[in-house]
């Protein structure tokens, strides 16, 4: 039965948070339409195809993949995890290859520590400290009751003050051994808060952080299917231009050449930092919006991918190489190359491999200027050629077997997803609280927010939880029972 009080709900964006919100709203009995500017579900959590290869651009590990964690319930409620995408648990997680040896990073904290101490006995004290911090955060997730608060949160409290003021890069300086620093710093932007590294290792330690078979494409398609099965409507190619308000409440949404859909409630699951300036008659001037404008930094990256007509299964699926000298790109640099090797029917033709490398850094202005002065394609090609030479130096099997290359920049993400400065999530700066949008707008009745800009930096789990939270708030405001 449809909800008679706030019957029509319009959601801006069919990313993970929008599809999550749409599913929960349908379950609560609302009449729901999602408007998506693109032509595929998933938003930032996406994949794309080139010459028979699939490029994974979203999921690298999934918090909540384990049935033991609370987020798993949400993933199943929204249909993201189903029989068609069983979880793959990699162990070791990452492997550093240097000087003919392989140094693995294991899930188990004790095994991780013993392996690292074996190659860096000079860092034993720092490695044992890391092991302790990982164990302290193993169950650091939202408690459902007081007992869970005692078990989950209290063990983490003593270690958080030591992590909060540091970036990952700063945290890694405690390790004297360059190989240890390289391995631990290879898979998350070193500018992120140190909590992100330790919590991620803790996630892996409890058997979580798996990879759903088929990756982003299967997960987002599953969510779309679930939403539609509940009666939800999803319109693609529907770019929202204005959220209409009158007398302090939302009344509708304009999209795609001034088409209009009336609404009793609107959930903005598109990038809130972009939305506050572009989706209203006048930019929002709330204090939180002003804080977002002055204090919002985003995690940006280049996504390089390559199709290789060669079987690279003798190499680890996630391999890091310490570079002899820093690799410079788009005004940034790095000293480690982390390659993800995807093979099998989901990602590459038989006997072939898709390689990807994420290069982090604050580079939006570089690419924006290149776009404006006409040098964008030239600069992309120059970086691509240098990356190819670097990869061939470490993986000689690549030479002569490249079937395609692809380089997605922050401008690419901005174009397809309208994200602020082409960022894929907020950058959680050391010692600071993220500048977030509220779940419910205090002055505009019926306006809600979901997505990456409503919580601490955290990728997919933040997205799915934020959609649920927005609908829970909507249900409370309209005196409707939230679906159990």
Legacy VTK file of the C-alpha trace (Angstrom):
# vtk DataFile Version 3.0
C-alpha trace
ASCII
DATASET POLYDATA
POINTS 484 float
0.000 0.000 0.000
1.401 3.407 -0.990
2.047 5.994 1.666
-0.729 8.659 1.567
1.175 11.299 3.550
4.339 11.852 1.505
3.328 9.741 -1.456
5.776 10.832 -4.131
9.516 10.621 -3.466
12.052 11.689 -6.100
15.680 10.664 -5.720
18.474 12.480 -7.543
21.055 9.956 -8.719
21.147 6.177 -9.182
24.453 5.545 -7.474
24.739 3.160 -4.547
23.206 5.650 -2.083
20.349 6.531 -4.452
19.489 2.906 -5.195
19.715 2.133 -1.472
17.356 5.010 -0.630
15.024 4.006 -3.447
14.751 0.427 -2.270
14.064 1.312 1.352
11.553 3.991 0.314
9.698 1.488 -1.880
9.621 -0.996 0.974
8.092 1.709 3.171
5.285 2.183 0.639
6.337 5.390 -1.101
5.924 6.005 -4.818
9.560 6.411 -5.875
11.257 7.734 -8.998
15.029 7.934 -9.377
16.414 10.421 -11.901
19.878 9.507 -13.231
21.891 11.694 -15.609
23.868 8.719 -16.966
22.734 5.513 -18.584
23.891 2.862 -16.112
23.316 2.232 -12.391
25.985 2.494 -9.717
27.270 6.044 -10.147
30.901 6.186 -9.057
30.878 2.458 -8.311
31.114 1.466 -11.940
32.920 -0.572 -14.578
33.243 -0.147 -18.317
34.268 -2.253 -21.284
36.983 -1.906 -23.914
37.578 -4.442 -26.714
36.183 -7.384 -24.781
37.875 -6.399 -21.507
36.146 -5.020 -18.404
37.728 -2.226 -16.363
36.853 -2.252 -12.664
36.480 1.369 -11.674
34.661 1.036 -8.363
35.002 -1.920 -6.000
38.386 -3.123 -4.826
37.153 -4.592 -1.561
33.723 -4.440 0.086
33.130 -3.672 3.743
30.147 -5.789 4.746
30.909 -8.694 2.431
31.052 -10.961 5.502
27.798 -12.120 7.080
29.320 -11.396 10.482
29.247 -7.620 9.954
26.165 -5.334 10.241
26.639 -3.854 6.759
26.103 -7.292 5.225
22.445 -7.120 6.159
22.065 -3.826 4.291
23.807 -5.139 1.189
21.383 -8.037 1.109
18.339 -5.885 1.874
19.059 -3.691 -1.149
19.829 -6.719 -3.317
23.502 -5.880 -3.899
24.759 -9.255 -2.692
22.952 -12.261 -4.105
23.570 -15.750 -5.446
25.120 -14.402 -8.650
28.056 -12.627 -6.957
29.652 -14.830 -4.280
32.426 -13.239 -2.270
36.062 -13.858 -3.177
38.466 -13.518 -0.237
42.016 -12.787 -1.331
44.901 -13.714 0.919
47.504 -12.371 0.727
45.808 -9.062 0.097
48.722 -7.320 -1.600
52.216 -8.433 -2.533
55.302 -6.266 -2.919
57.640 -7.540 -5.643
61.211 -6.336 -5.442
64.693 -7.711 -6.141
63.314 -11.127 -7.061
61.408 -11.601 -3.800
57.733 -11.327 -2.931
56.577 -9.779 0.336
52.913 -10.561 1.087
50.474 -8.606 3.241
48.280 -11.150 5.011
44.820 -10.750 6.522
45.659 -12.291 9.881
47.297 -9.575 12.050
49.758 -11.975 13.673
50.791 -13.466 10.341
51.046 -9.977 8.868
53.278 -8.881 11.744
55.569 -11.917 11.619
56.029 -11.548 7.852
56.906 -7.866 8.106
59.236 -8.354 11.084
61.101 -11.040 9.138
62.082 -8.488 6.501
62.354 -5.494 8.845
63.484 -6.546 12.331
64.451 -2.935 12.940
60.725 -2.091 12.824
59.509 -4.798 15.213
58.229 -2.319 17.807
56.289 -0.269 15.209
54.915 -3.426 13.552
53.704 -4.832 16.877
52.053 -1.482 17.563
50.268 -1.696 14.210
49.151 -5.244 14.992
47.700 -4.052 18.317
45.862 -1.152 16.662
44.399 -3.425 13.992
43.066 -5.809 16.631
41.581 -2.893 18.575
39.566 -1.830 15.509
38.481 -5.311 14.378
34.900 -4.741 15.528
34.795 -0.962 15.198
31.404 -0.509 13.570
28.082 1.020 14.539
26.699 -0.700 17.654
23.031 -1.703 17.735
22.805 -1.845 21.528
24.787 -1.160 24.706
26.362 -4.608 24.733
27.717 -4.085 21.219
28.981 -0.644 22.249
31.030 -2.260 25.009
32.375 -4.969 22.700
32.867 -2.899 19.526
33.687 0.654 20.477
35.493 0.582 23.827
38.542 -1.417 22.627
39.096 1.171 19.892
38.951 4.258 22.102
42.552 4.110 23.384
44.069 3.931 19.877
41.958 6.531 18.069
43.649 9.636 19.568
47.022 8.433 18.251
45.652 7.901 14.725
43.316 10.867 14.318
45.969 13.616 13.933
47.939 11.733 11.270
47.601 11.102 7.563
48.499 7.644 6.292
51.698 9.085 4.856
52.654 10.586 8.217
51.739 7.378 10.049
54.026 5.312 7.818
57.060 7.425 8.708
57.398 5.420 11.929
58.614 2.467 9.847
62.325 2.645 8.993
62.151 -0.046 6.324
61.214 1.301 2.881
59.658 -2.008 1.800
57.275 -1.992 4.763
56.301 1.613 4.068
55.719 0.819 0.398
53.567 -2.246 1.023
51.381 -0.599 3.677
51.048 2.605 1.674
50.224 1.067 -1.678
46.440 0.690 -1.685
44.904 3.806 -0.053
45.580 7.467 -0.788
48.342 8.419 1.687
46.622 11.783 2.215
43.673 10.076 3.934
43.416 9.912 7.724
45.515 7.121 9.270
42.341 5.622 10.725
41.388 4.617 7.175
44.455 2.367 6.846
44.189 0.691 10.249
40.425 0.220 9.998
40.782 -1.297 6.522
43.387 -3.765 7.809
41.041 -4.568 10.696
38.233 -5.191 8.207
40.433 -7.653 6.365
41.467 -9.288 9.648
37.924 -10.391 10.530
37.329 -12.024 7.152
35.585 -9.037 5.623
36.692 -6.838 2.730
36.025 -9.467 0.086
35.418 -8.900 -3.611
31.967 -9.744 -5.014
32.319 -11.824 -8.179
31.655 -9.598 -11.187
32.485 -6.458 -9.212
30.703 -3.154 -9.675
28.674 -4.140 -12.734
26.973 -7.086 -11.073
26.407 -5.352 -7.740
24.846 -2.218 -9.219
22.723 -4.266 -11.638
21.492 -6.338 -8.707
20.497 -3.173 -6.845
18.696 -1.779 -9.890
16.791 -5.054 -10.296
15.755 -5.058 -6.625
14.541 -1.462 -6.777
12.468 -2.064 -9.890
11.023 -5.303 -8.508
9.522 -3.260 -5.678
7.745 -0.956 -8.122
10.326 1.822 -8.300
10.821 3.816 -11.508
14.317 4.669 -12.763
14.761 7.215 -15.550
18.125 7.318 -17.322
19.396 10.332 -19.256
17.434 12.452 -16.783
19.805 15.203 -15.623
18.276 17.241 -12.799
18.477 20.997 -13.287
16.402 22.320 -10.394
14.750 21.195 -7.178
11.664 23.403 -6.911
10.535 24.720 -3.537
7.631 26.855 -2.370
6.643 28.088 1.072
9.568 26.319 2.710
9.029 22.863 1.238
9.969 20.899 -1.871
7.282 20.658 -4.541
9.006 19.020 -7.497
12.048 18.462 -9.666
12.938 19.765 -13.133
15.123 17.645 -15.386
16.175 17.108 -19.014
14.961 20.047 -21.099
12.606 21.342 -18.427
10.573 18.212 -17.827
8.914 18.323 -14.431
7.911 15.789 -11.820
6.004 16.813 -8.685
7.337 15.539 -5.364
6.385 15.474 -1.714
9.971 14.646 -0.757
13.316 14.742 -2.548
16.429 12.799 -1.573
19.603 14.249 -3.090
21.962 11.310 -3.486
24.060 13.133 -6.082
27.190 14.928 -4.876
25.914 17.291 -2.177
28.875 19.652 -2.640
27.841 20.166 -6.257
24.122 20.168 -5.447
24.212 23.043 -2.956
25.372 25.397 -5.720
23.605 23.993 -8.779
20.267 22.362 -7.930
18.375 25.192 -6.245
17.045 28.567 -7.328
19.684 30.162 -5.127
22.756 28.369 -3.728
22.086 27.071 -0.224
23.543 29.362 2.439
23.225 27.193 5.554
26.236 27.115 7.872
27.016 23.509 6.920
26.892 24.472 3.231
29.289 27.342 3.837
31.607 24.953 5.672
31.496 22.543 2.733
32.488 25.331 0.369
35.424 26.429 2.500
36.590 23.102 3.880
35.831 20.375 1.359
38.665 18.353 -0.131
38.078 15.263 -2.232
39.952 12.066 -2.997
40.935 12.180 -6.673
42.741 9.707 -8.855
43.695 8.648 -12.338
42.367 5.232 -13.313
44.800 3.693 -15.777
43.827 0.410 -17.423
45.341 -1.861 -20.009
44.199 -4.989 -21.833
47.039 -7.500 -22.168
46.931 -10.490 -24.477
48.914 -12.577 -22.025
48.239 -14.837 -19.051
49.655 -13.104 -15.976
48.330 -15.647 -13.479
51.871 -16.385 -12.258
51.833 -12.920 -10.677
49.793 -11.903 -7.604
46.368 -10.421 -8.366
47.342 -7.266 -6.474
51.030 -6.438 -6.822
53.102 -3.471 -5.751
56.456 -2.315 -7.099
58.692 0.196 -5.359
59.898 2.658 -7.971
63.551 3.658 -8.349
62.535 7.294 -8.555
59.217 9.117 -8.031
56.779 8.902 -10.932
55.458 12.404 -11.756
51.971 12.931 -13.201
49.518 15.840 -13.399
51.383 17.866 -10.790
51.565 14.894 -8.402
54.006 12.052 -7.819
54.230 8.616 -6.247
56.986 6.135 -5.446
54.954 2.920 -5.680
53.077 1.267 -8.534
50.106 -0.856 -7.435
48.719 -3.024 -10.232
45.460 -4.945 -10.000
45.360 -7.916 -12.372
41.885 -9.082 -13.421
41.385 -12.196 -15.496
38.665 -14.750 -16.205
35.368 -14.461 -18.024
34.182 -11.482 -15.987
37.083 -9.229 -16.959
39.157 -10.468 -19.881
39.110 -12.960 -22.783
40.569 -16.362 -22.003
44.330 -16.231 -21.494
44.266 -12.431 -21.220
44.455 -9.923 -18.358
43.103 -6.478 -17.508
45.597 -4.386 -15.527
44.562 -1.295 -13.583
46.525 1.262 -11.568
44.979 4.013 -9.420
47.232 7.075 -9.079
46.080 9.405 -6.286
46.589 13.128 -5.840
45.109 16.627 -5.987
45.084 17.041 -9.777
41.710 18.476 -10.773
43.047 21.951 -11.620
45.774 20.417 -13.801
43.237 18.536 -15.913
40.735 21.382 -15.925
43.389 23.722 -17.325
44.385 21.092 -19.904
40.764 20.794 -20.998
40.442 24.554 -21.334
43.674 25.088 -23.292
43.142 22.127 -25.614
46.041 19.995 -24.342
43.892 17.427 -22.500
44.266 14.528 -24.964
47.942 15.250 -25.494
48.668 15.204 -21.750
46.667 12.005 -21.276
48.625 10.330 -24.063
51.973 11.471 -22.663
51.207 10.053 -19.208
49.823 6.864 -20.754
53.026 6.263 -22.718
55.183 6.760 -19.624
53.007 4.388 -17.598
53.267 1.740 -20.316
57.056 1.918 -20.267
57.079 1.660 -16.480
54.817 -1.401 -16.493
56.843 -3.122 -19.219
59.953 -2.655 -17.109
58.371 -4.702 -14.302
56.145 -7.017 -16.355
58.031 -7.886 -19.563
55.129 -10.101 -20.722
53.199 -6.918 -21.486
55.563 -5.823 -24.268
53.990 -6.414 -27.681
50.733 -7.701 -26.170
48.819 -4.499 -25.391
45.324 -4.517 -26.917
44.080 -1.244 -25.444
44.874 1.431 -22.861
42.471 3.758 -21.061
43.063 6.701 -18.735
40.160 8.179 -16.757
40.848 11.502 -15.022
38.901 13.566 -12.463
37.418 15.394 -15.470
36.027 12.046 -16.664
34.341 11.445 -13.327
33.030 14.998 -13.221
31.522 14.598 -16.695
29.780 11.276 -16.049
28.804 11.667 -12.391
28.840 15.446 -11.712
31.094 14.941 -8.708
32.841 17.925 -7.145
36.308 18.287 -8.689
35.988 14.756 -10.011
36.458 13.242 -6.563
35.197 9.762 -5.764
34.790 10.454 -2.042
35.697 13.065 0.554
39.243 13.368 1.815
39.293 12.872 5.577
42.019 15.258 6.607
44.030 14.447 9.741
42.680 15.964 12.926
39.522 17.330 11.313
35.894 16.363 11.124
34.553 16.048 7.561
32.379 18.897 6.278
29.110 17.048 5.806
25.599 17.717 4.591
22.787 16.895 7.036
20.445 13.985 6.374
17.453 16.333 6.668
17.444 19.996 5.693
16.335 22.085 8.683
14.521 24.810 6.742
13.217 23.111 3.586
10.597 20.535 4.445
10.853 17.321 2.480
14.515 17.777 1.469
16.966 15.026 2.414
20.555 14.124 1.536
22.325 10.803 1.096
25.713 9.786 -0.274
29.411 10.355 0.269
29.088 13.927 1.535
26.853 12.987 4.489
29.403 11.004 6.504
33.064 10.355 7.125
35.095 9.234 4.144
34.392 5.548 3.647
33.272 4.673 0.143
30.604 2.049 -0.435
29.543 1.302 3.165
28.930 5.011 3.766
26.858 5.160 0.574
24.538 2.238 1.292
24.070 3.262 4.940
23.322 6.879 4.022
20.466 5.854 1.715
18.923 3.818 4.498
19.411 6.655 6.992
17.713 9.206 4.733
14.625 7.018 4.320
14.534 6.251 8.029
14.451 9.997 8.663
11.736 10.454 6.034
9.639 7.723 7.649
10.007 9.321 11.054
8.960 12.716 9.689
5.881 11.280 7.978
4.974 8.888 10.818
5.457 5.855 8.620
6.965 2.632 9.970
10.451 2.068 8.628
10.631 -1.344 6.901
12.292 -4.018 9.031
LINES 1 485
484 0 1 2 3 4 5 6 7 8 9 10 11 12 13 14 15 16 17 18 19 20 21 22 23 24 25 26 27 28 29 30 31 32 33 34 35 36 37 38 39 40 41 42 43 44 45 46 47 48 49 50 51 52 53 54 55 56 57 58 59 60 61 62 63 64 65 66 67 68 69 70 71 72 73 74 75 76 77 78 79 80 81 82 83 84 85 86 87 88 89 90 91 92 93 94 95 96 97 98 99 100 101 102 103 104 105 106 107 108 109 110 111 112 113 114 115 116 117 118 119 120 121 122 123 124 125 126 127 128 129 130 131 132 133 134 135 136 137 138 139 140 141 142 143 144 145 146 147 148 149 150 151 152 153 154 155 156 157 158 159 160 161 162 163 164 165 166 167 168 169 170 171 172 173 174 175 176 177 178 179 180 181 182 183 184 185 186 187 188 189 190 191 192 193 194 195 196 197 198 199 200 201 202 203 204 205 206 207 208 209 210 211 212 213 214 215 216 217 218 219 220 221 222 223 224 225 226 227 228 229 230 231 232 233 234 235 236 237 238 239 240 241 242 243 244 245 246 247 248 249 250 251 252 253 254 255 256 257 258 259 260 261 262 263 264 265 266 267 268 269 270 271 272 273 274 275 276 277 278 279 280 281 282 283 284 285 286 287 288 289 290 291 292 293 294 295 296 297 298 299 300 301 302 303 304 305 306 307 308 309 310 311 312 313 314 315 316 317 318 319 320 321 322 323 324 325 326 327 328 329 330 331 332 333 334 335 336 337 338 339 340 341 342 343 344 345 346 347 348 349 350 351 352 353 354 355 356 357 358 359 360 361 362 363 364 365 366 367 368 369 370 371 372 373 374 375 376 377 378 379 380 381 382 383 384 385 386 387 388 389 390 391 392 393 394 395 396 397 398 399 400 401 402 403 404 405 406 407 408 409 410 411 412 413 414 415 416 417 418 419 420 421 422 423 424 425 426 427 428 429 430 431 432 433 434 435 436 437 438 439 440 441 442 443 444 445 446 447 448 449 450 451 452 453 454 455 456 457 458 459 460 461 462 463 464 465 466 467 468 469 470 471 472 473 474 475 476 477 478 479 480 481 482 483
